[in-house]
Amino acid sequence: MSNDKGTTDQTLILAIETATRAGGVTVARGETVLETISGDASISHSTNLLEMIDGALRKAGVLLADIELFAVASGPGSFTGLRIGLATAKAFAVHLRREVIGVSTLAAVAHASKLDGNIVALLPAGRGEVFAQRFTLREGIVAPVDEPQHLGPNAVREKYAAVEALQFAGDGVPLVKNSIDDSETISFASESPILAPSIAVLGYRAYQEGKAVPPENLQAVYVRASDAEINERWQKQQQPANQ
């Protein structure tokens, strides 16, 4: 079911991205970005997120109460960061009785790259590994080709070895680049732009397609278990069978 707002829709959106270390916030009307504030990778999102939101709203000349839709990076990415962003978006949406949109962080990476063709979006997943997903990008339209996965650099190379004219983008590029042979026809995006504007644009498009949900239905996409969960499983596996 589509909201069918048409090309004149001026839905006011607050986009929150806390899946990456720096993160950011964007205020937009439809697909038109009004204001973006980038975060600081050295500061926890729990410390500066509300300050960034307040600054973006003030610079855009709007109030929080004016926001009609909350778009938020839903993962994969930093576990703690994702929880902070999702909790903030949910709290605002509950208070203002608004709907929310969860946007794939990897889709935002592909969109923000402004490349064209076959793109593998990469984000650090810890322990030298990455979150990876392949997309096609044509004139700003992002389409997933496969599902997001948690992989080592060599596994990324092997998984996409047969794809022609492949391009890698995102903060995970440095982790994968060293595993790629110079003879392979793979290119790498030179920059990792702020993702919040792409969260806003992709969130708006999803909203147009009727994909907004009540805040209580918004879920994170972690792709892999947390370190705490992994350690707990390992400890259970080490226990004698008769315990």
PyRosetta script that sets phi, psi and omega in degrees:
from pyrosetta import init, pose_from_sequence

init()
pose = pose_from_sequence("MSNDKGTTDQTLILAIETATRAGGVTVARGETVLETISGDASISHSTNLLEMIDGALRKAGVLLADIELFAVASGPGSFTGLRIGLATAKAFAVHLRREVIGVSTLAAVAHASKLDGNIVALLPAGRGEVFAQRFTLREGIVAPVDEPQHLGPNAVREKYAAVEALQFAGDGVPLVKNSIDDSETISFASESPILAPSIAVLGYRAYQEGKAVPPENLQAVYVRASDAEINERWQKQQQPANQ")
pose.set_psi(1, 130.5)
pose.set_omega(1, -177.7)
pose.set_phi(2, -104.5)
pose.set_psi(2, 148.5)
pose.set_omega(2, 174.6)
pose.set_phi(3, -75.3)
pose.set_psi(3, -20.9)
pose.set_omega(3, 173.6)
pose.set_phi(4, 48.8)
pose.set_psi(4, 53.9)
pose.set_omega(4, -179.4)
pose.set_phi(5, -77.9)
pose.set_psi(5, -21.1)
pose.set_omega(5, -179.9)
pose.set_phi(6, 81.4)
pose.set_psi(6, 176.6)
pose.set_omega(6, -174.5)
pose.set_phi(7, -74.0)
pose.set_psi(7, -13.4)
pose.set_omega(7, -178.1)
pose.set_phi(8, -93.7)
pose.set_psi(8, 4.0)
pose.set_omega(8, -178.1)
pose.set_phi(9, -61.7)
pose.set_psi(9, 132.3)
pose.set_omega(9, -179.7)
pose.set_phi(10, -119.7)
pose.set_psi(10, 37.6)
pose.set_omega(10, 179.4)
pose.set_phi(11, -53.6)
pose.set_psi(11, 127.8)
pose.set_omega(11, -179.3)
pose.set_phi(12, -89.9)
pose.set_psi(12, 124.0)
pose.set_omega(12, -170.9)
pose.set_phi(13, -121.2)
pose.set_psi(13, 138.4)
pose.set_omega(13, 167.9)
pose.set_phi(14, -111.7)
pose.set_psi(14, 118.3)
pose.set_omega(14, -179.9)
pose.set_phi(15, -107.0)
pose.set_psi(15, 132.9)
pose.set_omega(15, -177.8)
pose.set_phi(16, -121.8)
pose.set_psi(16, 129.0)
pose.set_omega(16, 178.5)
pose.set_phi(17, -129.2)
pose.set_psi(17, 107.5)
pose.set_omega(17, 178.6)
pose.set_phi(18, -124.8)
pose.set_psi(18, 18.5)
pose.set_omega(18, -179.4)
pose.set_phi(19, -79.0)
pose.set_psi(19, -24.7)
pose.set_omega(19, 179.1)
pose.set_phi(20, -103.0)
pose.set_psi(20, 170.9)
pose.set_omega(20, -173.9)
pose.set_phi(21, -63.1)
pose.set_psi(21, -44.7)
pose.set_omega(21, -178.8)
pose.set_phi(22, -81.8)
pose.set_psi(22, -48.4)
pose.set_omega(22, -178.7)
pose.set_phi(23, 69.2)
pose.set_psi(23, -171.6)
pose.set_omega(23, -179.9)
pose.set_phi(24, 175.2)
pose.set_psi(24, 172.5)
pose.set_omega(24, -178.6)
pose.set_phi(25, -136.7)
pose.set_psi(25, 139.4)
pose.set_omega(25, 177.8)
pose.set_phi(26, -132.2)
pose.set_psi(26, 140.3)
pose.set_omega(26, 169.2)
pose.set_phi(27, -110.9)
pose.set_psi(27, 130.5)
pose.set_omega(27, -176.9)
pose.set_phi(28, -141.6)
pose.set_psi(28, 154.5)
pose.set_omega(28, 168.5)
pose.set_phi(29, -111.5)
pose.set_psi(29, 113.2)
pose.set_omega(29, -172.8)
pose.set_phi(30, 58.7)
pose.set_psi(30, -128.9)
pose.set_omega(30, 178.4)
pose.set_phi(31, -94.7)
pose.set_psi(31, 7.3)
pose.set_omega(31, 179.2)
pose.set_phi(32, -93.4)
pose.set_psi(32, 114.9)
pose.set_omega(32, -179.7)
pose.set_phi(33, -76.2)
pose.set_psi(33, 125.8)
pose.set_omega(33, 178.6)
pose.set_phi(34, -93.0)
pose.set_psi(34, -40.8)
pose.set_omega(34, -177.6)
pose.set_phi(35, -159.1)
pose.set_psi(35, 141.3)
pose.set_omega(35, 176.3)
pose.set_phi(36, -134.8)
pose.set_psi(36, 136.5)
pose.set_omega(36, 174.1)
pose.set_phi(37, -124.3)
pose.set_psi(37, 124.9)
pose.set_omega(37, 178.9)
pose.set_phi(38, -88.5)
pose.set_psi(38, 146.5)
pose.set_omega(38, 179.6)
pose.set_phi(39, -84.3)
pose.set_psi(39, -176.7)
pose.set_omega(39, -179.9)
pose.set_phi(40, -116.4)
pose.set_psi(40, 118.8)
pose.set_omega(40, -175.5)
pose.set_phi(41, -63.1)
pose.set_psi(41, -18.3)
pose.set_omega(41, -178.5)
pose.set_phi(42, -88.9)
pose.set_psi(42, -3.4)
pose.set_omega(42, -176.9)
pose.set_phi(43, -118.2)
pose.set_psi(43, 136.3)
pose.set_omega(43, 179.0)
pose.set_phi(44, -64.5)
pose.set_psi(44, 142.9)
pose.set_omega(44, 177.1)
pose.set_phi(45, -60.1)
pose.set_psi(45, -29.4)
pose.set_omega(45, 179.8)
pose.set_phi(46, -66.6)
pose.set_psi(46, -20.0)
pose.set_omega(46, -178.4)
pose.set_phi(47, -89.1)
pose.set_psi(47, -40.7)
pose.set_omega(47, -170.7)
pose.set_phi(48, -116.8)
pose.set_psi(48, -0.6)
pose.set_omega(48, -175.4)
pose.set_phi(49, -63.0)
pose.set_psi(49, -48.7)
pose.set_omega(49, -178.8)
pose.set_phi(50, -63.1)
pose.set_psi(50, -35.1)
pose.set_omega(50, 177.4)
pose.set_phi(51, -65.4)
pose.set_psi(51, -41.2)
pose.set_omega(51, 177.8)
pose.set_phi(52, -64.1)
pose.set_psi(52, -43.4)
pose.set_omega(52, 179.5)
pose.set_phi(53, -60.9)
pose.set_psi(53, -46.6)
pose.set_omega(53, 179.1)
pose.set_phi(54, -60.7)
pose.set_psi(54, -42.1)
pose.set_omega(54, 179.7)
pose.set_phi(55, -65.5)
pose.set_psi(55, -41.6)
pose.set_omega(55, 179.9)
pose.set_phi(56, -65.7)
pose.set_psi(56, -41.4)
pose.set_omega(56, 179.2)
pose.set_phi(57, -63.8)
pose.set_psi(57, -45.3)
pose.set_omega(57, -179.2)
pose.set_phi(58, -63.3)
pose.set_psi(58, -44.2)
pose.set_omega(58, -179.3)
pose.set_phi(59, -67.7)
pose.set_psi(59, -29.9)
pose.set_omega(59, 177.5)
pose.set_phi(60, -81.4)
pose.set_psi(60, -11.5)
pose.set_omega(60, 178.6)
pose.set_phi(61, 74.5)
pose.set_psi(61, 32.3)
pose.set_omega(61, 179.9)
pose.set_phi(62, -131.0)
pose.set_psi(62, 165.3)
pose.set_omega(62, 177.4)
pose.set_phi(63, -104.7)
pose.set_psi(63, 157.4)
pose.set_omega(63, 176.1)
pose.set_phi(64, -57.5)
pose.set_psi(64, -37.3)
pose.set_omega(64, -179.7)
pose.set_phi(65, -64.5)
pose.set_psi(65, -19.1)
pose.set_omega(65, 179.3)
pose.set_phi(66, -79.2)
pose.set_psi(66, -19.4)
pose.set_omega(66, -175.5)
pose.set_phi(67, -65.1)
pose.set_psi(67, 131.1)
pose.set_omega(67, -178.1)
pose.set_phi(68, -102.1)
pose.set_psi(68, -21.2)
pose.set_omega(68, -177.3)
pose.set_phi(69, -147.9)
pose.set_psi(69, 136.1)
pose.set_omega(69, 175.3)
pose.set_phi(70, -107.9)
pose.set_psi(70, 123.9)
pose.set_omega(70, 176.5)
pose.set_phi(71, -113.3)
pose.set_psi(71, 135.9)
pose.set_omega(71, -174.7)
pose.set_phi(72, -143.4)
pose.set_psi(72, 141.0)
pose.set_omega(72, 174.6)
pose.set_phi(73, -63.2)
pose.set_psi(73, 122.2)
pose.set_omega(73, -174.6)
pose.set_phi(74, -102.9)
pose.set_psi(74, 0.4)
pose.set_omega(74, 176.1)
pose.set_phi(75, 115.9)
pose.set_psi(75, 170.7)
pose.set_omega(75, 2.3)
pose.set_phi(76, -75.3)
pose.set_psi(76, 175.7)
pose.set_omega(76, -179.3)
pose.set_phi(77, 156.6)
pose.set_psi(77, -161.6)
pose.set_omega(77, 178.6)
pose.set_phi(78, -59.0)
pose.set_psi(78, 126.9)
pose.set_omega(78, -178.8)
pose.set_phi(79, -59.5)
pose.set_psi(79, -49.8)
pose.set_omega(79, -178.6)
pose.set_phi(80, -65.0)
pose.set_psi(80, -44.5)
pose.set_omega(80, 179.6)
pose.set_phi(81, -59.5)
pose.set_psi(81, -45.2)
pose.set_omega(81, 179.3)
pose.set_phi(82, -58.8)
pose.set_psi(82, -44.2)
pose.set_omega(82, -177.7)
pose.set_phi(83, -63.7)
pose.set_psi(83, -38.3)
pose.set_omega(83, 179.1)
pose.set_phi(84, -64.9)
pose.set_psi(84, -47.2)
pose.set_omega(84, -179.3)
pose.set_phi(85, -64.7)
pose.set_psi(85, -44.6)
pose.set_omega(85, -179.1)
pose.set_phi(86, -65.6)
pose.set_psi(86, -42.7)
pose.set_omega(86, -179.8)
pose.set_phi(87, -63.2)
pose.set_psi(87, -38.9)
pose.set_omega(87, 179.7)
pose.set_phi(88, -66.9)
pose.set_psi(88, -46.9)
pose.set_omega(88, 179.6)
pose.set_phi(89, -62.3)
pose.set_psi(89, -41.5)
pose.set_omega(89, 179.2)
pose.set_phi(90, -63.4)
pose.set_psi(90, -43.4)
pose.set_omega(90, -178.5)
pose.set_phi(91, -62.4)
pose.set_psi(91, -44.9)
pose.set_omega(91, 178.3)
pose.set_phi(92, -62.5)
pose.set_psi(92, -44.3)
pose.set_omega(92, -176.9)
pose.set_phi(93, -65.2)
pose.set_psi(93, -39.6)
pose.set_omega(93, 177.3)
pose.set_phi(94, -64.3)
pose.set_psi(94, -46.3)
pose.set_omega(94, -177.6)
pose.set_phi(95, -62.1)
pose.set_psi(95, -41.0)
pose.set_omega(95, -175.7)
pose.set_phi(96, -96.5)
pose.set_psi(96, -0.3)
pose.set_omega(96, -178.8)
pose.set_phi(97, 57.4)
pose.set_psi(97, 52.6)
pose.set_omega(97, 178.9)
pose.set_phi(98, -114.8)
pose.set_psi(98, 166.1)
pose.set_omega(98, 173.8)
pose.set_phi(99, -94.4)
pose.set_psi(99, 166.3)
pose.set_omega(99, -179.3)
pose.set_phi(100, -131.2)
pose.set_psi(100, 159.3)
pose.set_omega(100, 176.0)
pose.set_phi(101, -128.7)
pose.set_psi(101, 127.1)
pose.set_omega(101, 171.7)
pose.set_phi(102, -93.1)
pose.set_psi(102, 130.0)
pose.set_omega(102, -176.9)
pose.set_phi(103, -117.0)
pose.set_psi(103, 132.0)
pose.set_omega(103, 177.6)
pose.set_phi(104, -58.5)
pose.set_psi(104, 126.8)
pose.set_omega(104, 177.5)
pose.set_phi(105, -63.2)
pose.set_psi(105, -37.5)
pose.set_omega(105, -179.8)
pose.set_phi(106, -68.7)
pose.set_psi(106, -35.7)
pose.set_omega(106, 174.6)
pose.set_phi(107, -64.1)
pose.set_psi(107, -37.9)
pose.set_omega(107, 177.5)
pose.set_phi(108, -65.4)
pose.set_psi(108, -37.1)
pose.set_omega(108, 176.5)
pose.set_phi(109, -60.8)
pose.set_psi(109, -47.1)
pose.set_omega(109, 179.7)
pose.set_phi(110, -61.8)
pose.set_psi(110, -45.3)
pose.set_omega(110, -178.9)
pose.set_phi(111, -64.3)
pose.set_psi(111, -43.4)
pose.set_omega(111, -176.9)
pose.set_phi(112, -68.5)
pose.set_psi(112, -22.1)
pose.set_omega(112, -178.2)
pose.set_phi(113, -66.5)
pose.set_psi(113, -24.9)
pose.set_omega(113, -178.0)
pose.set_phi(114, 57.8)
pose.set_psi(114, 24.9)
pose.set_omega(114, 174.3)
pose.set_phi(115, -83.3)
pose.set_psi(115, -176.3)
pose.set_omega(115, 178.9)
pose.set_phi(116, -144.7)
pose.set_psi(116, 133.3)
pose.set_omega(116, 178.4)
pose.set_phi(117, 112.0)
pose.set_psi(117, -141.2)
pose.set_omega(117, -177.3)
pose.set_phi(118, -87.9)
pose.set_psi(118, 119.5)
pose.set_omega(118, -175.2)
pose.set_phi(119, -129.5)
pose.set_psi(119, 134.6)
pose.set_omega(119, 170.3)
pose.set_phi(120, -108.4)
pose.set_psi(120, 115.6)
pose.set_omega(120, 178.0)
pose.set_phi(121, -84.5)
pose.set_psi(121, 134.2)
pose.set_omega(121, -175.5)
pose.set_phi(122, -129.4)
pose.set_psi(122, 135.3)
pose.set_omega(122, 174.0)
pose.set_phi(123, -134.2)
pose.set_psi(123, 142.7)
pose.set_omega(123, 177.6)
pose.set_phi(124, -60.1)
pose.set_psi(124, 138.0)
pose.set_omega(124, 179.7)
pose.set_phi(125, -118.1)
pose.set_psi(125, 6.6)
pose.set_omega(125, -178.5)
pose.set_phi(126, 89.2)
pose.set_psi(126, 155.1)
pose.set_omega(126, 177.0)
pose.set_phi(127, 59.1)
pose.set_psi(127, 30.0)
pose.set_omega(127, 177.7)
pose.set_phi(128, 77.2)
pose.set_psi(128, 7.8)
pose.set_omega(128, -179.1)
pose.set_phi(129, -106.4)
pose.set_psi(129, 172.6)
pose.set_omega(129, -175.6)
pose.set_phi(130, -136.1)
pose.set_psi(130, 158.3)
pose.set_omega(130, 163.9)
pose.set_phi(131, -91.8)
pose.set_psi(131, 132.6)
pose.set_omega(131, -176.1)
pose.set_phi(132, -136.4)
pose.set_psi(132, 143.5)
pose.set_omega(132, 174.3)
pose.set_phi(133, -156.3)
pose.set_psi(133, 140.3)
pose.set_omega(133, -179.4)
pose.set_phi(134, -95.5)
pose.set_psi(134, 139.1)
pose.set_omega(134, 177.5)
pose.set_phi(135, -134.0)
pose.set_psi(135, 159.9)
pose.set_omega(135, 162.6)
pose.set_phi(136, -107.9)
pose.set_psi(136, 139.8)
pose.set_omega(136, 179.7)
pose.set_phi(137, -126.5)
pose.set_psi(137, 117.7)
pose.set_omega(137, 179.9)
pose.set_phi(138, -131.4)
pose.set_psi(138, 114.5)
pose.set_omega(138, 177.8)
pose.set_phi(139, 52.2)
pose.set_psi(139, 43.0)
pose.set_omega(139, 177.0)
pose.set_phi(140, 83.0)
pose.set_psi(140, -1.2)
pose.set_omega(140, 179.5)
pose.set_phi(141, -95.7)
pose.set_psi(141, 119.8)
pose.set_omega(141, -176.1)
pose.set_phi(142, -100.3)
pose.set_psi(142, 128.7)
pose.set_omega(142, 178.4)
pose.set_phi(143, -130.3)
pose.set_psi(143, 124.8)
pose.set_omega(143, 178.7)
pose.set_phi(144, -71.2)
pose.set_psi(144, 142.6)
pose.set_omega(144, 177.6)
pose.set_phi(145, -104.0)
pose.set_psi(145, -33.7)
pose.set_omega(145, 178.2)
pose.set_phi(146, -139.4)
pose.set_psi(146, -172.8)
pose.set_omega(146, -178.9)
pose.set_phi(147, -94.8)
pose.set_psi(147, 152.7)
pose.set_omega(147, 176.8)
pose.set_phi(148, -64.5)
pose.set_psi(148, 141.5)
pose.set_omega(148, 179.9)
pose.set_phi(149, -135.5)
pose.set_psi(149, 160.1)
pose.set_omega(149, 176.6)
pose.set_phi(150, -106.4)
pose.set_psi(150, 111.3)
pose.set_omega(150, -169.7)
pose.set_phi(151, -136.2)
pose.set_psi(151, 157.3)
pose.set_omega(151, 168.9)
pose.set_phi(152, -82.1)
pose.set_psi(152, 161.3)
pose.set_omega(152, -178.3)
pose.set_phi(153, -55.1)
pose.set_psi(153, -43.8)
pose.set_omega(153, -179.8)
pose.set_phi(154, -66.1)
pose.set_psi(154, -35.2)
pose.set_omega(154, 178.6)
pose.set_phi(155, -67.2)
pose.set_psi(155, -34.7)
pose.set_omega(155, 176.1)
pose.set_phi(156, -63.0)
pose.set_psi(156, -46.3)
pose.set_omega(156, 179.7)
pose.set_phi(157, -58.7)
pose.set_psi(157, -46.3)
pose.set_omega(157, -178.3)
pose.set_phi(158, -66.8)
pose.set_psi(158, -39.6)
pose.set_omega(158, -176.7)
pose.set_phi(159, -63.2)
pose.set_psi(159, -37.5)
pose.set_omega(159, -173.6)
pose.set_phi(160, -110.9)
pose.set_psi(160, 17.4)
pose.set_omega(160, -175.8)
pose.set_phi(161, -60.5)
pose.set_psi(161, -31.4)
pose.set_omega(161, -175.3)
pose.set_phi(162, -88.7)
pose.set_psi(162, -4.0)
pose.set_omega(162, -177.4)
pose.set_phi(163, -81.3)
pose.set_psi(163, 126.8)
pose.set_omega(163, -179.0)
pose.set_phi(164, -82.5)
pose.set_psi(164, 150.9)
pose.set_omega(164, 176.5)
pose.set_phi(165, 49.6)
pose.set_psi(165, 48.0)
pose.set_omega(165, -176.4)
pose.set_phi(166, -82.4)
pose.set_psi(166, 143.0)
pose.set_omega(166, 178.3)
pose.set_phi(167, -129.4)
pose.set_psi(167, 136.9)
pose.set_omega(167, 178.4)
pose.set_phi(168, -107.8)
pose.set_psi(168, 141.4)
pose.set_omega(168, -179.0)
pose.set_phi(169, -144.3)
pose.set_psi(169, 153.0)
pose.set_omega(169, 174.7)
pose.set_phi(170, 114.4)
pose.set_psi(170, 171.8)
pose.set_omega(170, -177.3)
pose.set_phi(171, -65.3)
pose.set_psi(171, -15.4)
pose.set_omega(171, 179.6)
pose.set_phi(172, -85.6)
pose.set_psi(172, -3.4)
pose.set_omega(172, -177.7)
pose.set_phi(173, -55.4)
pose.set_psi(173, -48.0)
pose.set_omega(173, -178.5)
pose.set_phi(174, -57.9)
pose.set_psi(174, -29.7)
pose.set_omega(174, -179.0)
pose.set_phi(175, -72.4)
pose.set_psi(175, -28.1)
pose.set_omega(175, -176.5)
pose.set_phi(176, -97.2)
pose.set_psi(176, -29.3)
pose.set_omega(176, -171.4)
pose.set_phi(177, -57.2)
pose.set_psi(177, -39.2)
pose.set_omega(177, -177.1)
pose.set_phi(178, -68.6)
pose.set_psi(178, -17.6)
pose.set_omega(178, -179.7)
pose.set_phi(179, -90.1)
pose.set_psi(179, -3.0)
pose.set_omega(179, -177.1)
pose.set_phi(180, -94.8)
pose.set_psi(180, 128.4)
pose.set_omega(180, 177.8)
pose.set_phi(181, -70.5)
pose.set_psi(181, 142.7)
pose.set_omega(181, -178.1)
pose.set_phi(182, -61.4)
pose.set_psi(182, -22.6)
pose.set_omega(182, -178.3)
pose.set_phi(183, -80.1)
pose.set_psi(183, -11.9)
pose.set_omega(183, -177.1)
pose.set_phi(184, -80.1)
pose.set_psi(184, 141.9)
pose.set_omega(184, -176.6)
pose.set_phi(185, -85.8)
pose.set_psi(185, 69.7)
pose.set_omega(185, 179.4)
pose.set_phi(186, -126.8)
pose.set_psi(186, 135.8)
pose.set_omega(186, 177.9)
pose.set_phi(187, -114.6)
pose.set_psi(187, 158.5)
pose.set_omega(187, -176.0)
pose.set_phi(188, -126.7)
pose.set_psi(188, 133.5)
pose.set_omega(188, 175.5)
pose.set_phi(189, -62.9)
pose.set_psi(189, 136.0)
pose.set_omega(189, -175.0)
pose.set_phi(190, -79.1)
pose.set_psi(190, -18.5)
pose.set_omega(190, -177.1)
pose.set_phi(191, -132.4)
pose.set_psi(191, 160.5)
pose.set_omega(191, 173.3)
pose.set_phi(192, -119.6)
pose.set_psi(192, 88.5)
pose.set_omega(192, -175.6)
pose.set_phi(193, -67.3)
pose.set_psi(193, 161.8)
pose.set_omega(193, 175.9)
pose.set_phi(194, -58.9)
pose.set_psi(194, 139.1)
pose.set_omega(194, -172.6)
pose.set_phi(195, -93.6)
pose.set_psi(195, -17.6)
pose.set_omega(195, -173.6)
pose.set_phi(196, -56.2)
pose.set_psi(196, -41.8)
pose.set_omega(196, 177.6)
pose.set_phi(197, -60.4)
pose.set_psi(197, -37.0)
pose.set_omega(197, 178.5)
pose.set_phi(198, -71.0)
pose.set_psi(198, -33.9)
pose.set_omega(198, 174.0)
pose.set_phi(199, -60.3)
pose.set_psi(199, -41.1)
pose.set_omega(199, 179.5)
pose.set_phi(200, -64.8)
pose.set_psi(200, -47.9)
pose.set_omega(200, -177.6)
pose.set_phi(201, -65.0)
pose.set_psi(201, -49.0)
pose.set_omega(201, -179.0)
pose.set_phi(202, -67.1)
pose.set_psi(202, -34.7)
pose.set_omega(202, 176.0)
pose.set_phi(203, -64.5)
pose.set_psi(203, -41.4)
pose.set_omega(203, 178.1)
pose.set_phi(204, -62.6)
pose.set_psi(204, -42.8)
pose.set_omega(204, 180.0)
pose.set_phi(205, -64.0)
pose.set_psi(205, -40.4)
pose.set_omega(205, 177.4)
pose.set_phi(206, -64.7)
pose.set_psi(206, -37.6)
pose.set_omega(206, 176.8)
pose.set_phi(207, -61.9)
pose.set_psi(207, -41.5)
pose.set_omega(207, 178.1)
pose.set_phi(208, -62.2)
pose.set_psi(208, -27.7)
pose.set_omega(208, -179.8)
pose.set_phi(209, -89.6)
pose.set_psi(209, 6.4)
pose.set_omega(209, 177.1)
pose.set_phi(210, 78.0)
pose.set_psi(210, 26.5)
pose.set_omega(210, -175.2)
pose.set_phi(211, -97.8)
pose.set_psi(211, 4.6)
pose.set_omega(211, 177.1)
pose.set_phi(212, -66.0)
pose.set_psi(212, 148.4)
pose.set_omega(212, -177.7)
pose.set_phi(213, -132.3)
pose.set_psi(213, 158.9)
pose.set_omega(213, 171.4)
pose.set_phi(214, -62.0)
pose.set_psi(214, 151.1)
pose.set_omega(214, -175.9)
pose.set_phi(215, -57.3)
pose.set_psi(215, -32.1)
pose.set_omega(215, -178.4)
pose.set_phi(216, -69.4)
pose.set_psi(216, -15.7)
pose.set_omega(216, -179.5)
pose.set_phi(217, -95.2)
pose.set_psi(217, -2.6)
pose.set_omega(217, -178.5)
pose.set_phi(218, -75.2)
pose.set_psi(218, 127.7)
pose.set_omega(218, -177.3)
pose.set_phi(219, -126.5)
pose.set_psi(219, 147.8)
pose.set_omega(219, 174.9)
pose.set_phi(220, -80.3)
pose.set_psi(220, 152.3)
pose.set_omega(220, 175.0)
pose.set_phi(221, -113.9)
pose.set_psi(221, 96.2)
pose.set_omega(221, -173.4)
pose.set_phi(222, -84.4)
pose.set_psi(222, -28.1)
pose.set_omega(222, -179.5)
pose.set_phi(223, 71.9)
pose.set_psi(223, -46.9)
pose.set_omega(223, 177.3)
pose.set_phi(224, -124.3)
pose.set_psi(224, 163.2)
pose.set_omega(224, 176.3)
pose.set_phi(225, -70.5)
pose.set_psi(225, 155.0)
pose.set_omega(225, 176.7)
pose.set_phi(226, -70.8)
pose.set_psi(226, 162.3)
pose.set_omega(226, 177.9)
pose.set_phi(227, -58.2)
pose.set_psi(227, -38.6)
pose.set_omega(227, 179.7)
pose.set_phi(228, -62.8)
pose.set_psi(228, -41.8)
pose.set_omega(228, 179.3)
pose.set_phi(229, -67.6)
pose.set_psi(229, -39.8)
pose.set_omega(229, 178.7)
pose.set_phi(230, -63.3)
pose.set_psi(230, -44.0)
pose.set_omega(230, 179.8)
pose.set_phi(231, -64.7)
pose.set_psi(231, -38.5)
pose.set_omega(231, 179.5)
pose.set_phi(232, -64.6)
pose.set_psi(232, -42.2)
pose.set_omega(232, 178.6)
pose.set_phi(233, -64.4)
pose.set_psi(233, -40.9)
pose.set_omega(233, -178.7)
pose.set_phi(234, -63.2)
pose.set_psi(234, -42.7)
pose.set_omega(234, -179.5)
pose.set_phi(235, -63.6)
pose.set_psi(235, -38.7)
pose.set_omega(235, 177.5)
pose.set_phi(236, -64.5)
pose.set_psi(236, -37.7)
pose.set_omega(236, -179.6)
pose.set_phi(237, -67.0)
pose.set_psi(237, -26.3)
pose.set_omega(237, -179.1)
pose.set_phi(238, -82.4)
pose.set_psi(238, -13.6)
pose.set_omega(238, -178.5)
pose.set_phi(239, -73.0)
pose.set_psi(239, 142.4)
pose.set_omega(239, 177.3)
pose.set_phi(240, -58.5)
pose.set_psi(240, 149.4)
pose.set_omega(240, -175.5)
pose.set_phi(241, -63.1)
pose.set_psi(241, -27.0)
pose.set_omega(241, -177.2)
pose.set_phi(242, -86.5)
pose.set_psi(242, 1.8)
pose.set_omega(242, 178.7)
pose.set_phi(243, -87.0)
pose.dump_pdb("model.pdb")
